[in-house]
């Protein structure tokens, strides 16, 4: 079982373009980096962390299930953790529900606390963290709290029209699966996710996946990234 030595319980007290403008600067995904980043050799003495990024409906959860089956990861969905907290009826759940209904991002400290708790309760050391970080604030909070960067970052690049169609068709009864909330989520993704994506691209950790096609076709683009784990 992986456990971080320090406790942080006090914390709980779309792809329109591959450019994002912030403060007059232009960020770009470096295709050469995203296509050539190498997976590091995992060690059982520390967690091996993969961030899975992409807009709503980009197929993150579906592909995570395939990665779990093929490579033995533990899948941690930030969205599922938040929805589980809502279902618990806790005070935090009420805050989370209101935030999600407005299409906004849940405070970083709340989400990181839930993710850390899930990691520490696992006997595995290989983690897929799905749908997180969704902003630079999320990223910094995770790295400061957990004390490490991800080893690999996947970005499922999917056209907005396709993402909207998939979300509306999945009909899972989620509070955020309606057209108005989807549009808000896509706007927030465009505003906040691109700095995270470009940050990890520049760090040589990003693997961009064309998320158009069948589930199996997309997974065949993912498989080579984790192939070294099978050796």
Protein Blocks (a to p, Z undefined) as FASTA:
>chain_A
ZZdfbacklmmnopfbfcdceehiacdddfklmmmcccddddfkbccddddeddehilmm
mmmmmmmmmnopacddfklmmmmmmmnopaklmmmmmmmmnopacdfklmmmmmmmmmmm
pcbfbdcdehiafbfklmmmmmmmnopacfbdcdddddfklmmmmmmmnonopaklcfkl
mmmmmmmmmmmmmmmmmmmmmnopaccddfedcfklmmmmmmmmmmmmmZZ
